Amino acid sequence: MLHITCDLCGKELQPQEDGRYVVKIEVFAAHDPRELTEADLDEDHMEAVSQMLRDLEDDDTAPDPTTPVYKKFRYDLCPDCQKKFLRDPLNKETEQKFDFSEN
């Protein structure tokens, strides 16, 4: 038998009895290409590309190749946690609820 628990509160969910919600999140690098101009098309870019490749070979601060460019997440939520998630998907309310005492 398949056992499913809520990934937020840990409540065990019975597929026949409890409602269950699935949240899927995809994280990937945004790419916003610049607009091409006539000058870009007229320019010979081979030297620039060659220089970029040389710089990458010499650069010790290049991006870590083990860092994923694309990542998918999947979470199962109970009905109560689904409501909480829809109200505040980035959990910003929790960040702002600090109540510091005045010393």
C-alpha positions as CSV (number, residue, x, y, z in Angstrom):
1,M,0.0,0.0,0.0
2,L,1.2,3.5,-0.8
3,H,1.9,5.8,2.2
4,I,1.7,9.5,1.5
5,T,2.5,12.3,4.0
6,C,2.1,16.0,3.8
7,D,5.5,17.5,3.0
8,L,4.7,20.5,5.2
9,C,3.1,19.2,8.4
10,G,3.9,15.5,8.2
11,K,0.3,14.4,8.5
12,E,-0.3,10.9,6.9
13,L,-2.7,11.2,4.0
14,Q,-5.2,8.4,3.2
15,P,-5.8,8.8,-0.6
16,Q,-9.4,7.4,-0.2
17,E,-10.4,9.7,2.7
18,D,-8.3,12.8,2.7
19,G,-7.9,15.3,0.0
20,R,-4.4,15.6,-1.4
21,Y,-2.8,18.4,-3.4
22,V,0.4,18.3,-5.5
23,V,2.7,21.3,-5.8
24,K,5.2,21.3,-8.7
25,I,7.9,23.9,-8.8
26,E,10.5,24.5,-11.6
27,V,13.6,26.6,-11.2
28,F,15.6,27.7,-14.2
29,A,17.8,30.5,-15.3
30,A,16.0,33.2,-17.2
31,H,17.3,34.2,-20.5
32,D,16.2,37.6,-21.9
33,P,18.1,38.1,-25.1
34,R,18.9,41.7,-26.2
35,E,17.5,43.1,-29.3
36,L,19.7,42.7,-32.4
37,T,20.7,45.8,-34.3
38,E,22.1,46.2,-37.8
39,A,25.5,46.9,-36.2
40,D,25.4,43.6,-34.5
41,L,24.8,41.8,-37.8
42,D,27.5,43.6,-39.6
43,E,30.2,42.9,-36.9
44,D,32.5,39.9,-37.2
45,H,32.1,38.1,-33.8
46,M,34.7,35.3,-34.3
47,E,37.5,37.3,-32.5
48,A,35.1,38.1,-29.6
49,V,34.1,34.4,-29.3
50,S,37.7,33.3,-29.4
51,Q,38.6,35.8,-26.7
52,M,35.7,34.7,-24.5
53,L,36.9,31.1,-24.8
54,R,40.4,32.1,-23.8
55,D,39.0,34.0,-20.8
56,L,36.9,31.0,-19.7
57,E,40.0,28.8,-19.8
58,D,42.0,31.3,-17.6
59,D,39.1,32.2,-15.3
60,D,39.2,30.4,-11.9
61,T,35.9,32.0,-10.9
62,A,33.8,30.4,-13.6
63,P,30.4,29.1,-12.5
64,D,30.4,25.8,-10.7
65,P,29.4,23.1,-13.3
66,T,27.9,21.0,-10.6
67,T,25.3,23.7,-9.9
68,P,22.1,22.7,-11.6
69,V,20.7,25.1,-14.2
70,Y,17.3,23.4,-14.0
71,K,15.6,21.9,-11.0
72,K,12.2,20.4,-10.4
73,F,10.5,19.9,-7.1
74,R,7.3,18.0,-6.2
75,Y,5.4,18.2,-2.9
76,D,2.3,16.5,-1.5
77,L,0.1,18.8,0.7
78,C,-2.9,18.1,2.9
79,P,-5.9,20.4,2.4
80,D,-4.9,22.7,5.3
81,C,-1.3,23.2,4.1
82,Q,-2.6,23.7,0.5
83,K,-4.6,26.6,1.8
84,K,-1.6,28.1,3.6
85,F,0.6,27.6,0.6
86,L,-1.9,29.4,-1.7
87,R,-2.2,32.3,0.7
88,D,1.6,32.8,0.9
89,P,3.6,30.6,-1.6
90,L,6.9,32.3,-0.9
91,N,6.4,32.2,2.9
92,K,6.9,35.9,3.2
93,E,4.4,36.3,6.1
94,T,6.6,34.1,8.4
95,E,9.6,36.3,7.7
96,Q,7.8,39.4,8.8
97,K,6.3,38.1,12.0
98,F,9.4,38.7,14.2
99,D,8.4,40.6,17.3
100,F,11.5,42.0,18.8
101,S,11.3,43.4,22.4
102,E,12.5,46.9,23.1
103,N,15.6,46.6,25.4
